[in-house]
Amino acid sequence: MRAGYDEKELKFALMNNIQSFLLELGKGFAFVGREYRLIVGQTEQFIDMLFYNIQKHCYVVIEIKTRAFEPCDRMKKTI
């Protein structure tokens, strides 16, 4: 994008990035939310990105990490 972009250019750039990301996931994905809040018993969990696959009728959770994945990362989200 050029410096001093307008609203139309910003929307176009955002939509292109969103569309590219969803297409990388595959067909049928819909974005549900970011930092999606879940209450599990007496605890509160937040999912970085939550998607729904309308073809497979299931949710897909994406957790963003800037370090190597560790087994305890998976256990934190197991319900």
mmCIF file of the N, C-alpha and C atoms, coordinates in Angstrom:
data_MODEL
# 
_entry.id   MODEL 
# 
loop_
_atom_site.group_PDB 
_atom_site.id 
_atom_site.type_symbol 
_atom_site.label_atom_id 
_atom_site.label_alt_id 
_atom_site.label_comp_id 
_atom_site.label_asym_id 
_atom_site.label_entity_id 
_atom_site.label_seq_id 
_atom_site.pdbx_PDB_ins_code 
_atom_site.Cartn_x 
_atom_site.Cartn_y 
_atom_site.Cartn_z 
_atom_site.occupancy 
_atom_site.B_iso_or_equiv 
_atom_site.pdbx_formal_charge 
_atom_site.auth_seq_id 
_atom_site.auth_comp_id 
_atom_site.auth_asym_id 
_atom_site.auth_atom_id 
_atom_site.pdbx_PDB_model_num 
ATOM 1   N N  . MET A 1 1  ? 0.844   -1.179  0.000  1.00 0.00 ? 1  MET A N  1 
ATOM 2   C CA . MET A 1 1  ? 0.000   0.000   0.000  1.00 0.00 ? 1  MET A CA 1 
ATOM 3   C C  . MET A 1 1  ? 0.887   1.239   0.000  1.00 0.00 ? 1  MET A C  1 
ATOM 4   N N  . ARG A 1 2  ? 0.365   2.256   -0.575 1.00 0.00 ? 2  ARG A N  1 
ATOM 5   C CA . ARG A 1 2  ? 1.118   3.512   -0.632 1.00 0.00 ? 2  ARG A CA 1 
ATOM 6   C C  . ARG A 1 2  ? 0.966   4.276   0.683  1.00 0.00 ? 2  ARG A C  1 
ATOM 7   N N  . ALA A 1 3  ? 1.903   5.161   0.940  1.00 0.00 ? 3  ALA A N  1 
ATOM 8   C CA . ALA A 1 3  ? 1.795   6.027   2.125  1.00 0.00 ? 3  ALA A CA 1 
ATOM 9   C C  . ALA A 1 3  ? 0.592   6.943   1.933  1.00 0.00 ? 3  ALA A C  1 
ATOM 10  N N  . GLY A 1 4  ? -0.119  7.228   3.005  1.00 0.00 ? 4  GLY A N  1 
ATOM 11  C CA . GLY A 1 4  ? -1.296  8.086   2.915  1.00 0.00 ? 4  GLY A CA 1 
ATOM 12  C C  . GLY A 1 4  ? -2.475  7.398   2.238  1.00 0.00 ? 4  GLY A C  1 
ATOM 13  N N  . TYR A 1 5  ? -2.593  6.068   2.422  1.00 0.00 ? 5  TYR A N  1 
ATOM 14  C CA . TYR A 1 5  ? -3.677  5.301   1.795  1.00 0.00 ? 5  TYR A CA 1 
ATOM 15  C C  . TYR A 1 5  ? -5.036  5.784   2.289  1.00 0.00 ? 5  TYR A C  1 
ATOM 16  N N  . ASP A 1 6  ? -6.055  5.538   1.461  1.00 0.00 ? 6  ASP A N  1 
ATOM 17  C CA . ASP A 1 6  ? -7.409  5.918   1.865  1.00 0.00 ? 6  ASP A CA 1 
ATOM 18  C C  . ASP A 1 6  ? -8.175  4.695   2.359  1.00 0.00 ? 6  ASP A C  1 
ATOM 19  N N  . GLU A 1 7  ? -9.388  4.907   2.813  1.00 0.00 ? 7  GLU A N  1 
ATOM 20  C CA . GLU A 1 7  ? -10.197 3.838   3.401  1.00 0.00 ? 7  GLU A CA 1 
ATOM 21  C C  . GLU A 1 7  ? -10.445 2.701   2.416  1.00 0.00 ? 7  GLU A C  1 
ATOM 22  N N  . LYS A 1 8  ? -10.711 3.028   1.176  1.00 0.00 ? 8  LYS A N  1 
ATOM 23  C CA . LYS A 1 8  ? -10.977 2.006   0.163  1.00 0.00 ? 8  LYS A CA 1 
ATOM 24  C C  . LYS A 1 8  ? -9.754  1.099   -0.035 1.00 0.00 ? 8  LYS A C  1 
ATOM 25  N N  . GLU A 1 9  ? -8.568  1.689   -0.067 1.00 0.00 ? 9  GLU A N  1 
ATOM 26  C CA . GLU A 1 9  ? -7.340  0.908   -0.234 1.00 0.00 ? 9  GLU A CA 1 
ATOM 27  C C  . GLU A 1 9  ? -7.087  0.016   0.977  1.00 0.00 ? 9  GLU A C  1 
ATOM 28  N N  . LEU A 1 10 ? -7.356  0.544   2.172  1.00 0.00 ? 10 LEU A N  1 
ATOM 29  C CA . LEU A 1 10 ? -7.177  -0.239  3.384  1.00 0.00 ? 10 LEU A CA 1 
ATOM 30  C C  . LEU A 1 10 ? -8.117  -1.440  3.391  1.00 0.00 ? 10 LEU A C  1 
ATOM 31  N N  . LYS A 1 11 ? -9.382  -1.228  3.080  1.00 0.00 ? 11 LYS A N  1 
ATOM 32  C CA . LYS A 1 11 ? -10.351 -2.330  3.029  1.00 0.00 ? 11 LYS A CA 1 
ATOM 33  C C  . LYS A 1 11 ? -9.930  -3.375  2.001  1.00 0.00 ? 11 LYS A C  1 
ATOM 34  N N  . PHE A 1 12 ? -9.479  -2.923  0.841  1.00 0.00 ? 12 PHE A N  1 
ATOM 35  C CA . PHE A 1 12 ? -9.057  -3.839  -0.222 1.00 0.00 ? 12 PHE A CA 1 
ATOM 36  C C  . PHE A 1 12 ? -7.873  -4.691  0.246  1.00 0.00 ? 12 PHE A C  1 
ATOM 37  N N  . ALA A 1 13 ? -6.885  -4.056  0.887  1.00 0.00 ? 13 ALA A N  1 
ATOM 38  C CA . ALA A 1 13 ? -5.703  -4.777  1.367  1.00 0.00 ? 13 ALA A CA 1 
ATOM 39  C C  . ALA A 1 13 ? -6.082  -5.780  2.458  1.00 0.00 ? 13 ALA A C  1 
ATOM 40  N N  . LEU A 1 14 ? -6.930  -5.367  3.385  1.00 0.00 ? 14 LEU A N  1 
ATOM 41  C CA . LEU A 1 14 ? -7.367  -6.271  4.453  1.00 0.00 ? 14 LEU A CA 1 
ATOM 42  C C  . LEU A 1 14 ? -8.115  -7.471  3.888  1.00 0.00 ? 14 LEU A C  1 
ATOM 43  N N  . MET A 1 15 ? -9.041  -7.227  2.981  1.00 0.00 ? 15 MET A N  1 
ATOM 44  C CA . MET A 1 15 ? -9.829  -8.315  2.399  1.00 0.00 ? 15 MET A CA 1 
ATOM 45  C C  . MET A 1 15 ? -8.947  -9.281  1.610  1.00 0.00 ? 15 MET A C  1 
ATOM 46  N N  . ASN A 1 16 ? -7.953  -8.752  0.900  1.00 0.00 ? 16 ASN A N  1 
ATOM 47  C CA . ASN A 1 16 ? -7.039  -9.630  0.162  1.00 0.00 ? 16 ASN A CA 1 
ATOM 48  C C  . ASN A 1 16 ? -6.276  -10.538 1.109  1.00 0.00 ? 16 ASN A C  1 
ATOM 49  N N  . ASN A 1 17 ? -5.793  -9.982  2.219  1.00 0.00 ? 17 ASN A N  1 
ATOM 50  C CA . ASN A 1 17 ? -5.054  -10.789 3.189  1.00 0.00 ? 17 ASN A CA 1 
ATOM 51  C C  . ASN A 1 17 ? -5.952  -11.824 3.853  1.00 0.00 ? 17 ASN A C  1 
ATOM 52  N N  . ILE A 1 18 ? -7.147  -11.429 4.225  1.00 0.00 ? 18 ILE A N  1 
ATOM 53  C CA . ILE A 1 18 ? -8.092  -12.365 4.846  1.00 0.00 ? 18 ILE A CA 1 
ATOM 54  C C  . ILE A 1 18 ? -8.451  -13.477 3.874  1.00 0.00 ? 18 ILE A C  1 
ATOM 55  N N  . GLN A 1 19 ? -8.759  -13.101 2.647  1.00 0.00 ? 19 GLN A N  1 
ATOM 56  C CA . GLN A 1 19 ? -9.127  -14.086 1.633  1.00 0.00 ? 19 GLN A CA 1 
ATOM 57  C C  . GLN A 1 19 ? -7.973  -15.056 1.382  1.00 0.00 ? 19 GLN A C  1 
ATOM 58  N N  . SER A 1 20 ? -6.761  -14.560 1.264  1.00 0.00 ? 20 SER A N  1 
ATOM 59  C CA . SER A 1 20 ? -5.600  -15.420 1.034  1.00 0.00 ? 20 SER A CA 1 
ATOM 60  C C  . SER A 1 20 ? -5.419  -16.409 2.180  1.00 0.00 ? 20 SER A C  1 
ATOM 61  N N  . PHE A 1 21 ? -5.557  -15.909 3.413  1.00 0.00 ? 21 PHE A N  1 
ATOM 62  C CA . PHE A 1 21 ? -5.396  -16.774 4.581  1.00 0.00 ? 21 PHE A CA 1 
ATOM 63  C C  . PHE A 1 21 ? -6.461  -17.868 4.603  1.00 0.00 ? 21 PHE A C  1 
ATOM 64  N N  . LEU A 1 22 ? -7.711  -17.506 4.372  1.00 0.00 ? 22 LEU A N  1 
ATOM 65  C CA . LEU A 1 22 ? -8.790  -18.496 4.384  1.00 0.00 ? 22 LEU A CA 1 
ATOM 66  C C  . LEU A 1 22 ? -8.605  -19.528 3.277  1.00 0.00 ? 22 LEU A C  1 
ATOM 67  N N  . LEU A 1 23 ? -8.149  -19.093 2.114  1.00 0.00 ? 23 LEU A N  1 
ATOM 68  C CA . LEU A 1 23 ? -7.916  -20.027 1.014  1.00 0.00 ? 23 LEU A CA 1 
ATOM 69  C C  . LEU A 1 23 ? -6.774  -20.990 1.333  1.00 0.00 ? 23 LEU A C  1 
ATOM 70  N N  . GLU A 1 24 ? -5.785  -20.526 2.087  1.00 0.00 ? 24 GLU A N  1 
ATOM 71  C CA . GLU A 1 24 ? -4.698  -21.409 2.511  1.00 0.00 ? 24 GLU A CA 1 
ATOM 72  C C  . GLU A 1 24 ? -5.209  -22.493 3.447  1.00 0.00 ? 24 GLU A C  1 
ATOM 73  N N  . LEU A 1 25 ? -6.204  -22.173 4.266  1.00 0.00 ? 25 LEU A N  1 
ATOM 74  C CA . LEU A 1 25 ? -6.784  -23.170 5.169  1.00 0.00 ? 25 LEU A CA 1 
ATOM 75  C C  . LEU A 1 25 ? -7.522  -24.251 4.390  1.00 0.00 ? 25 LEU A C  1 
ATOM 76  N N  . GLY A 1 26 ? -8.116  -23.893 3.276  1.00 0.00 ? 26 GLY A N  1 
ATOM 77  C CA . GLY A 1 26 ? -8.884  -24.840 2.468  1.00 0.00 ? 26 GLY A CA 1 
ATOM 78  C C  . GLY A 1 26 ? -10.310 -24.354 2.290  1.00 0.00 ? 26 GLY A C  1 
ATOM 79  N N  . LYS A 1 27 ? -11.113 -25.167 1.627  1.00 0.00 ? 27 LYS A N  1 
ATOM 80  C CA . LYS A 1 27 ? -12.503 -24.785 1.338  1.00 0.00 ? 27 LYS A CA 1 
ATOM 81  C C  . LYS A 1 27 ? -13.382 -24.901 2.574  1.00 0.00 ? 27 LYS A C  1 
ATOM 82  N N  . GLY A 1 28 ? -14.332 -23.996 2.665  1.00 0.00 ? 28 GLY A N  1 
ATOM 83  C CA . GLY A 1 28 ? -15.375 -24.111 3.674  1.00 0.00 ? 28 GLY A CA 1 
ATOM 84  C C  . GLY A 1 28 ? -15.095 -23.476 5.021  1.00 0.00 ? 28 GLY A C  1 
ATOM 85  N N  . PHE A 1 29 ? -14.017 -22.707 5.154  1.00 0.00 ? 29 PHE A N  1 
ATOM 86  C CA . PHE A 1 29 ? -13.705 -22.119 6.449  1.00 0.00 ? 29 PHE A CA 1 
ATOM 87  C C  . PHE A 1 29 ? -14.334 -20.746 6.616  1.00 0.00 ? 29 PHE A C  1 
ATOM 88  N N  . ALA A 1 30 ? -14.862 -20.519 7.815  1.00 0.00 ? 30 ALA A N  1 
ATOM 89  C CA . ALA A 1 30 ? -15.438 -19.223 8.172  1.00 0.00 ? 30 ALA A CA 1 
ATOM 90  C C  . ALA A 1 30 ? -14.775 -18.760 9.469  1.00 0.00 ? 30 ALA A C  1 
ATOM 91  N N  . PHE A 1 31 ? -14.432 -17.490 9.533  1.00 0.00 ? 31 PHE A N  1 
ATOM 92  C CA . PHE A 1 31 ? -13.803 -16.915 10.713 1.00 0.00 ? 31 PHE A CA 1 
ATOM 93  C C  . PHE A 1 31 ? -14.870 -16.655 11.768 1.00 0.00 ? 31 PHE A C  1 
ATOM 94  N N  . VAL A 1 32 ? -14.651 -17.148 12.975 1.00 0.00 ? 32 VAL A N  1 
ATOM 95  C CA . VAL A 1 32 ? -15.592 -16.959 14.082 1.00 0.00 ? 32 VAL A CA 1 
ATOM 96  C C  . VAL A 1 32 ? -15.129 -15.818 14.985 1.00 0.00 ? 32 VAL A C  1 
ATOM 97  N N  . GLY A 1 33 ? -13.846 -15.793 15.329 1.00 0.00 ? 33 GLY A N  1 
ATOM 98  C CA . GLY A 1 33 ? -13.370 -14.726 16.183 1.00 0.00 ? 33 GLY A CA 1 
ATOM 99  C C  . GLY A 1 33 ? -11.916 -14.881 16.572 1.00 0.00 ? 33 GLY A C  1 
ATOM 100 N N  . ARG A 1 34 ? -11.386 -13.814 17.179 1.00 0.00 ? 34 ARG A N  1 
ATOM 101 C CA . ARG A 1 34 ? -10.026 -13.845 17.726 1.00 0.00 ? 34 ARG A CA 1 
ATOM 102 C C  . ARG A 1 34 ? -10.117 -13.581 19.217 1.00 0.00 ? 34 ARG A C  1 
ATOM 103 N N  . GLU A 1 35 ? -9.158  -14.139 19.959 1.00 0.00 ? 35 GLU A N  1 
ATOM 104 C CA . GLU A 1 35 ? -9.221  -14.066 21.419 1.00 0.00 ? 35 GLU A CA 1 
ATOM 105 C C  . GLU A 1 35 ? -10.621 -14.480 21.895 1.00 0.00 ? 35 GLU A C  1 
ATOM 106 N N  . TYR A 1 36 ? -11.107 -15.572 21.307 1.00 0.00 ? 36 TYR A N  1 
ATOM 107 C CA . TYR A 1 36 ? -12.447 -16.083 21.581 1.00 0.00 ? 36 TYR A CA 1 
ATOM 108 C C  . TYR A 1 36 ? -12.481 -16.671 22.996 1.00 0.00 ? 36 TYR A C  1 
ATOM 109 N N  . ARG A 1 37 ? -13.390 -16.208 23.789 1.00 0.00 ? 37 ARG A N  1 
ATOM 110 C CA . ARG A 1 37 ? -13.484 -16.589 25.199 1.00 0.00 ? 37 ARG A CA 1 
ATOM 111 C C  . ARG A 1 37 ? -14.306 -17.862 25.377 1.00 0.00 ? 37 ARG A C  1 
ATOM 112 N N  . LEU A 1 38 ? -13.740 -18.802 26.141 1.00 0.00 ? 38 LEU A N  1 
ATOM 113 C CA . LEU A 1 38 ? -14.432 -20.033 26.508 1.00 0.00 ? 38 LEU A CA 1 
ATOM 114 C C  . LEU A 1 38 ? -14.435 -20.152 28.025 1.00 0.00 ? 38 LEU A C  1 
ATOM 115 N N  . ILE A 1 39 ? -15.563 -20.513 28.572 1.00 0.00 ? 39 ILE A N  1 
ATOM 116 C CA . ILE A 1 39 ? -15.658 -20.802 30.001 1.00 0.00 ? 39 ILE A CA 1 
ATOM 117 C C  . ILE A 1 39 ? -15.717 -22.316 30.130 1.00 0.00 ? 39 ILE A C  1 
ATOM 118 N N  . VAL A 1 40 ? -14.750 -22.877 30.854 1.00 0.00 ? 40 VAL A N  1 
ATOM 119 C CA . VAL A 1 40 ? -14.685 -24.324 31.077 1.00 0.00 ? 40 VAL A CA 1 
ATOM 120 C C  . VAL A 1 40 ? -14.679 -24.546 32.578 1.00 0.00 ? 40 VAL A C  1 
ATOM 121 N N  . GLY A 1 41 ? -15.819 -24.987 33.089 1.00 0.00 ? 41 GLY A N  1 
ATOM 122 C CA . GLY A 1 41 ? -15.943 -25.138 34.537 1.00 0.00 ? 41 GLY A CA 1 
ATOM 123 C C  . GLY A 1 41 ? -15.808 -23.772 35.196 1.00 0.00 ? 41 GLY A C  1 
ATOM 124 N N  . GLN A 1 42 ? -14.821 -23.640 36.049 1.00 0.00 ? 42 GLN A N  1 
ATOM 125 C CA . GLN A 1 42 ? -14.565 -22.372 36.739 1.00 0.00 ? 42 GLN A CA 1 
ATOM 126 C C  . GLN A 1 42 ? -13.408 -21.593 36.113 1.00 0.00 ? 42 GLN A C  1 
ATOM 127 N N  . THR A 1 43 ? -12.919 -22.064 34.972 1.00 0.00 ? 43 THR A N  1 
ATOM 128 C CA . THR A 1 43 ? -11.778 -21.398 34.333 1.00 0.00 ? 43 THR A CA 1 
ATOM 129 C C  . THR A 1 43 ? -12.203 -20.693 33.052 1.00 0.00 ? 43 THR A C  1 
ATOM 130 N N  . GLU A 1 44 ? -11.402 -19.730 32.666 1.00 0.00 ? 44 GLU A N  1 
ATOM 131 C CA . GLU A 1 44 ? -11.627 -18.955 31.453 1.00 0.00 ? 44 GLU A CA 1 
ATOM 132 C C  . GLU A 1 44 ? -10.443 -19.202 30.524 1.00 0.00 ? 44 GLU A C  1 
ATOM 133 N N  . GLN A 1 45 ? -10.721 -19.599 29.295 1.00 0.00 ? 45 GLN A N  1 
ATOM 134 C CA . GLN A 1 45 ? -9.688  -19.839 28.290 1.00 0.00 ? 45 GLN A CA 1 
ATOM 135 C C  . GLN A 1 45 ? -9.921  -18.894 27.117 1.00 0.00 ? 45 GLN A C  1 
ATOM 136 N N  . PHE A 1 46 ? -8.843  -18.495 26.457 1.00 0.00 ? 46 PHE A N  1 
ATOM 137 C CA . PHE A 1 46 ? -8.960  -17.655 25.269 1.00 0.00 ? 46 PHE A CA 1 
ATOM 138 C C  . PHE A 1 46 ? -8.255  -18.342 24.106 1.00 0.00 ? 46 PHE A C  1 
ATOM 139 N N  . ILE A 1 47 ? -8.968  -18.475 23.011 1.00 0.00 ? 47 ILE A N  1 
ATOM 140 C CA . ILE A 1 47 ? -8.445  -19.088 21.793 1.00 0.00 ? 47 ILE A CA 1 
ATOM 141 C C  . ILE A 1 47 ? -7.963  -17.961 20.887 1.00 0.00 ? 47 ILE A C  1 
ATOM 142 N N  . ASP A 1 48 ? -6.720  -18.080 20.381 1.00 0.00 ? 48 ASP A N  1 
ATOM 143 C CA . ASP A 1 48 ? -6.172  -17.018 19.534 1.00 0.00 ? 48 ASP A CA 1 
ATOM 144 C C  . ASP A 1 48 ? -7.049  -16.755 18.313 1.00 0.00 ? 48 ASP A C  1 
ATOM 145 N N  . MET A 1 49 ? -7.353  -17.804 17.563 1.00 0.00 ? 49 MET A N  1 
ATOM 146 C CA . MET A 1 49 ? -8.214  -17.656 16.385 1.00 0.00 ? 49 MET A CA 1 
ATOM 147 C C  . MET A 1 49 ? -9.131  -18.871 16.299 1.00 0.00 ? 49 MET A C  1 
ATOM 148 N N  . LEU A 1 50 ? -10.411 -18.619 16.067 1.00 0.00 ? 50 LEU A N  1 
ATOM 149 C CA . LEU A 1 50 ? -11.388 -19.703 15.975 1.00 0.00 ? 50 LEU A CA 1 
ATOM 150 C C  . LEU A 1 50 ? -12.078 -19.640 14.619 1.00 0.00 ? 50 LEU A C  1 
ATOM 151 N N  . PHE A 1 51 ? -12.088 -20.783 13.944 1.00 0.00 ? 51 PHE A N  1 
ATOM 152 C CA . PHE A 1 51 ? -12.730 -20.909 12.642 1.00 0.00 ? 51 PHE A CA 1 
ATOM 153 C C  . PHE A 1 51 ? -13.764 -22.024 12.708 1.00 0.00 ? 51 PHE A C  1 
ATOM 154 N N  . TYR A 1 52 ? -14.689 -22.006 11.763 1.00 0.00 ? 52 TYR A N  1 
ATOM 155 C CA . TYR A 1 52 ? -15.662 -23.086 11.637 1.00 0.00 ? 52 TYR A CA 1 
ATOM 156 C C  . TYR A 1 52 ? -15.608 -23.578 10.212 1.00 0.00 ? 52 TYR A C  1 
ATOM 157 N N  . ASN A 1 53 ? -15.546 -24.902 10.037 1.00 0.00 ? 53 ASN A N  1 
ATOM 158 C CA . ASN A 1 53 ? -15.575 -25.467 8.698  1.00 0.00 ? 53 ASN A CA 1 
ATOM 159 C C  . ASN A 1 53 ? -17.002 -25.897 8.389  1.00 0.00 ? 53 ASN A C  1 
ATOM 160 N N  . ILE A 1 54 ? -17.619 -25.210 7.438  1.00 0.00 ? 54 ILE A N  1 
ATOM 161 C CA . ILE A 1 54 ? -19.031 -25.460 7.142  1.00 0.00 ? 54 ILE A CA 1 
ATOM 162 C C  . ILE A 1 54 ? -19.244 -26.767 6.380  1.00 0.00 ? 54 ILE A C  1 
ATOM 163 N N  . GLN A 1 55 ? -18.200 -27.318 5.781  1.00 0.00 ? 55 GLN A N  1 
ATOM 164 C CA . GLN A 1 55 ? -18.329 -28.599 5.082  1.00 0.00 ? 55 GLN A CA 1 
ATOM 165 C C  . GLN A 1 55 ? -18.197 -29.777 6.040  1.00 0.00 ? 55 GLN A C  1 
ATOM 166 N N  . LYS A 1 56 ? -17.295 -29.658 7.003  1.00 0.00 ? 56 LYS A N  1 
ATOM 167 C CA . LYS A 1 56 ? -17.059 -30.753 7.948  1.00 0.00 ? 56 LYS A CA 1 
ATOM 168 C C  . LYS A 1 56 ? -17.826 -30.578 9.256  1.00 0.00 ? 56 LYS A C  1 
ATOM 169 N N  . HIS A 1 57 ? -18.491 -29.434 9.407  1.00 0.00 ? 57 HIS A N  1 
ATOM 170 C CA . HIS A 1 57 ? -19.283 -29.145 10.610 1.00 0.00 ? 57 HIS A CA 1 
ATOM 171 C C  . HIS A 1 57 ? -18.446 -29.287 11.882 1.00 0.00 ? 57 HIS A C  1 
ATOM 172 N N  . CYS A 1 58 ? -17.288 -28.602 11.889 1.00 0.00 ? 58 CYS A N  1 
ATOM 173 C CA . CYS A 1 58 ? -16.434 -28.652 13.068 1.00 0.00 ? 58 CYS A CA 1 
ATOM 174 C C  . CYS A 1 58 ? -15.685 -27.330 13.236 1.00 0.00 ? 58 CYS A C  1 
ATOM 175 N N  . TYR A 1 59 ? -15.289 -27.082 14.469 1.00 0.00 ? 59 TYR A N  1 
ATOM 176 C CA . TYR A 1 59 ? -14.487 -25.897 14.777 1.00 0.00 ? 59 TYR A CA 1 
ATOM 177 C C  . TYR A 1 59 ? -13.013 -26.224 14.604 1.00 0.00 ? 59 TYR A C  1 
ATOM 178 N N  . VAL A 1 60 ? -12.236 -25.203 14.249 1.00 0.00 ? 60 VAL A N  1 
ATOM 179 C CA . VAL A 1 60 ? -10.788 -25.339 14.128 1.00 0.00 ? 60 VAL A CA 1 
ATOM 180 C C  . VAL A 1 60 ? -10.163 -24.217 14.950 1.00 0.00 ? 60 VAL A C  1 
ATOM 181 N N  . VAL A 1 61 ? -9.298  -24.605 15.877 1.00 0.00 ? 61 VAL A N  1 
ATOM 182 C CA . VAL A 1 61 ? -8.636  -23.655 16.771 1.00 0.00 ? 61 VAL A CA 1 
ATOM 183 C C  . VAL A 1 61 ? -7.211  -23.445 16.286 1.00 0.00 ? 61 VAL A C  1 
ATOM 184 N N  . ILE A 1 62 ? -6.797  -22.174 16.212 1.00 0.00 ? 62 ILE A N  1 
ATOM 185 C CA . ILE A 1 62 ? -5.413  -21.847 15.867 1.00 0.00 ? 62 ILE A CA 1 
ATOM 186 C C  . ILE A 1 62 ? -4.822  -21.058 17.025 1.00 0.00 ? 62 ILE A C  1 
ATOM 187 N N  . GLU A 1 63 ? -3.735  -21.585 17.559 1.00 0.00 ? 63 GLU A N  1 
ATOM 188 C CA . GLU A 1 63 ? -3.000  -20.916 18.628 1.00 0.00 ? 63 GLU A CA 1 
ATOM 189 C C  . GLU A 1 63 ? -1.703  -20.382 18.026 1.00 0.00 ? 63 GLU A C  1 
ATOM 190 N N  . ILE A 1 64 ? -1.443  -19.116 18.219 1.00 0.00 ? 64 ILE A N  1 
ATOM 191 C CA . ILE A 1 64 ? -0.251  -18.473 17.684 1.00 0.00 ? 64 ILE A CA 1 
ATOM 192 C C  . ILE A 1 64 ? 0.871   -18.566 18.724 1.00 0.00 ? 64 ILE A C  1 
ATOM 193 N N  . LYS A 1 65 ? 2.024   -19.061 18.297 1.00 0.00 ? 65 LYS A N  1 
ATOM 194 C CA . LYS A 1 65 ? 3.199   -19.164 19.170 1.00 0.00 ? 65 LYS A CA 1 
ATOM 195 C C  . LYS A 1 65 ? 4.406   -18.582 18.429 1.00 0.00 ? 65 LYS A C  1 
ATOM 196 N N  . THR A 1 66 ? 5.267   -17.887 19.168 1.00 0.00 ? 66 THR A N  1 
ATOM 197 C CA . THR A 1 66 ? 6.496   -17.356 18.578 1.00 0.00 ? 66 THR A CA 1 
ATOM 198 C C  . THR A 1 66 ? 7.694   -18.216 18.955 1.00 0.00 ? 66 THR A C  1 
ATOM 199 N N  . ARG A 1 67 ? 7.429   -19.309 19.614 1.00 0.00 ? 67 ARG A N  1 
ATOM 200 C CA . ARG A 1 67 ? 8.471   -20.248 20.018 1.00 0.00 ? 67 ARG A CA 1 
ATOM 201 C C  . ARG A 1 67 ? 8.070   -21.641 19.525 1.00 0.00 ? 67 ARG A C  1 
ATOM 202 N N  . ALA A 1 68 ? 8.938   -22.586 19.720 1.00 0.00 ? 68 ALA A N  1 
ATOM 203 C CA . ALA A 1 68 ? 8.643   -23.959 19.307 1.00 0.00 ? 68 ALA A CA 1 
ATOM 204 C C  . ALA A 1 68 ? 7.456   -24.504 20.103 1.00 0.00 ? 68 ALA A C  1 
ATOM 205 N N  . PHE A 1 69 ? 6.649   -25.302 19.438 1.00 0.00 ? 69 PHE A N  1 
ATOM 206 C CA . PHE A 1 69 ? 5.504   -25.942 20.088 1.00 0.00 ? 69 PHE A CA 1 
ATOM 207 C C  . PHE A 1 69 ? 5.997   -26.905 21.158 1.00 0.00 ? 69 PHE A C  1 
ATOM 208 N N  . GLU A 1 70 ? 5.322   -26.914 22.296 1.00 0.00 ? 70 GLU A N  1 
ATOM 209 C CA . GLU A 1 70 ? 5.647   -27.828 23.389 1.00 0.00 ? 70 GLU A CA 1 
ATOM 210 C C  . GLU A 1 70 ? 4.394   -28.615 23.756 1.00 0.00 ? 70 GLU A C  1 
ATOM 211 N N  . PRO A 1 71 ? 4.537   -29.855 24.205 1.00 0.00 ? 71 PRO A N  1 
ATOM 212 C CA . PRO A 1 71 ? 3.365   -30.665 24.554 1.00 0.00 ? 71 PRO A CA 1 
ATOM 213 C C  . PRO A 1 71 ? 2.422   -29.979 25.544 1.00 0.00 ? 71 PRO A C  1 
ATOM 214 N N  . CYS A 1 72 ? 2.950   -29.180 26.460 1.00 0.00 ? 72 CYS A N  1 
ATOM 215 C CA . CYS A 1 72 ? 2.077   -28.514 27.437 1.00 0.00 ? 72 CYS A CA 1 
ATOM 216 C C  . CYS A 1 72 ? 1.156   -27.501 26.754 1.00 0.00 ? 72 CYS A C  1 
ATOM 217 N N  . ASP A 1 73 ? 1.526   -27.000 25.567 1.00 0.00 ? 73 ASP A N  1 
ATOM 218 C CA . ASP A 1 73 ? 0.651   -26.084 24.833 1.00 0.00 ? 73 ASP A CA 1 
ATOM 219 C C  . ASP A 1 73 ? -0.656  -26.773 24.461 1.00 0.00 ? 73 ASP A C  1 
ATOM 220 N N  . ARG A 1 74 ? -0.576  -28.000 24.052 1.00 0.00 ? 74 ARG A N  1 
ATOM 221 C CA . ARG A 1 74 ? -1.772  -28.766 23.687 1.00 0.00 ? 74 ARG A CA 1 
ATOM 222 C C  . ARG A 1 74 ? -2.623  -29.045 24.910 1.00 0.00 ? 74 ARG A C  1 
ATOM 223 N N  . MET A 1 75 ? -1.986  -29.380 26.000 1.00 0.00 ? 75 MET A N  1 
ATOM 224 C CA . MET A 1 75 ? -2.712  -29.713 27.227 1.00 0.00 ? 75 MET A CA 1 
ATOM 225 C C  . MET A 1 75 ? -3.473  -28.510 27.777 1.00 0.00 ? 75 MET A C  1 
ATOM 226 N N  . LYS A 1 76 ? -3.006  -27.309 27.542 1.00 0.00 ? 76 LYS A N  1 
ATOM 227 C CA . LYS A 1 76 ? -3.679  -26.123 28.044 1.00 0.00 ? 76 LYS A CA 1 
ATOM 228 C C  . LYS A 1 76 ? -5.041  -25.937 27.398 1.00 0.00 ? 76 LYS A C  1 
ATOM 229 N N  . LYS A 1 77 ? -5.223  -26.443 26.184 1.00 0.00 ? 77 LYS A N  1 
ATOM 230 C CA . LYS A 1 77 ? -6.478  -26.253 25.465 1.00 0.00 ? 77 LYS A CA 1 
ATOM 231 C C  . LYS A 1 77 ? -7.358  -27.501 25.460 1.00 0.00 ? 77 LYS A C  1 
ATOM 232 N N  . THR A 1 78 ? -6.900  -28.587 26.068 1.00 0.00 ? 78 THR A N  1 
ATOM 233 C CA . THR A 1 78 ? -7.694  -29.804 26.114 1.00 0.00 ? 78 THR A CA 1 
ATOM 234 C C  . THR A 1 78 ? -8.809  -29.648 27.131 1.00 0.00 ? 78 THR A C  1 
ATOM 235 N N  . ILE A 1 79 ? -10.008 -29.926 26.685 1.00 0.00 ? 79 ILE A N  1 
ATOM 236 C CA . ILE A 1 79 ? -11.168 -29.785 27.581 1.00 0.00 ? 79 ILE A CA 1 
ATOM 237 C C  . ILE A 1 79 ? -11.602 -31.154 28.055 1.00 0.00 ? 79 ILE A C  1 
# 
